[in-house]
Amino acid sequence: MEGGALVPVRLKATLLARLDVWISKHNHNPSRPAAVRELLEQVLGKDEEPAAAEPTGLDQRIGHLEGTVAELKPIAAGKPSPAKRMAMLRRGHAKSELAKAKNKRARKRPE
C-alpha cells in the first residue's frame, strides 16, 4: 500500500466482533486494517488514480506560487523603499519555492 492517511477509528465491541467474523470467513485472513480497507473498497469502489486534468496538491502549490510571483513583480519594481525591498524579498522567496516545487513535480512524473 502506497502512502495514505492514518485514520484512527474506534469500533464498538459488537462491530469489532462482526469484523472478526468477516475476517474469519476469508481464506486470505486479512488483518483488521486490511479488512476495513477491503470493506470500504467494496462499498465505495476501488481507489482510482486522479485524472490527469485534475490538479494535484503540488500543481495547486505551483499555481499559487506563480500567482504570488506575478503579483509581487509590480510591487517590487520602481523607486527603492522599505516596502519595495520587502516585496523583492518575498518575490525572491516565492521564486525559490516555485523552482523547488517544479523540480519535485518533474521528479515525480515518469517520462
N, C-alpha and C positions, 0 to 999 in steps of 0.2 A: 504494500500500500504506500503510495507516494504522498507526502505532505498531508495536509488536512489539519483541522482544528480539533483540539481535545474538548469534548463535550461531556462533562461530568453529569450523570443522571442518577437521581435517587429513585429506586423502584420499591414499591410495597412488597411485602413478603409473598403475597398471593401472585402478583405479576411475575416476580422473580422465579417462583416455583413453576409457573406456566412456561416461562422462558427455558428453564432447565428441562422440562418435559419435551419442549420443541427440539432442544439440542439433542436429547437422548434418542429421538426418532430419526436422526440423520446419521448416515454412515460416516461422514467425514468429521463428525463430532467437533463442531466449531467451538471456539472459546466464547464466552458471553459477549465480549465486544464484537467479535466477528458475527455472531448470531444476530445481534442488534443491527449491525450494518446490513446483513443479508435481508432481514425482515423489512428494514427501511427501503432497500432497493426493490423489494417485491411490491411494496405499497406505492412508492414514489417513482419507480422506474430506475433504470440503470443510469449511473452518472455519465454524462456525455461531455466531451471536450467543448469548450465555448467556441462559438462560431468565430471565424477569422475577423468578421466585420465588427464584432463586439470588442470594445476597448478593454484591455486588462488594467489592473491597478497600476502597472508600470506605464502603460500607454497614457493613462489618465494623468499620472505624475508628470510625464514628459510634456503633455499638453498644457498642464498648469504652469510648468517652468517656462515653456516657450512664451506663454502669455505674460508671465512676470517679466521676462527679459524684454519683451516688446514694450510693455507698459512703462518700464523704468528708463528706456532709451531716451525719450524726450526730456524726462525729468533730470537725467544725469548730464545732459548736454547744456552748453551755454556758459555764461559767466560763472566762475567758481564761487561757491558759497558753501557753508556747512551742510545745508540741505542737499545740495548737488553732490557733495562728496559722499554723503551717506547713501544717496541713490546710486552712485557709482559703485560703492562697496557692496550694496545689496544686489545690484545687477551682476557684478563680478561673481558673487557667491552663487547666484541663481544660474549663471552660465556654467560654472564649475559643476554644480549639482546636475544640470541638464546633460553635460558631457558624460558624467558618471552613469546616469540613468540610461542614456542611449547606448553606451558601451555594454551595460548589463543586459539590455534588451537584445543587442547584437549577439552576445554570447549565448543567450537562452534559445534563440531561434536557429534551428538547424538549416543548413543551406542545401 
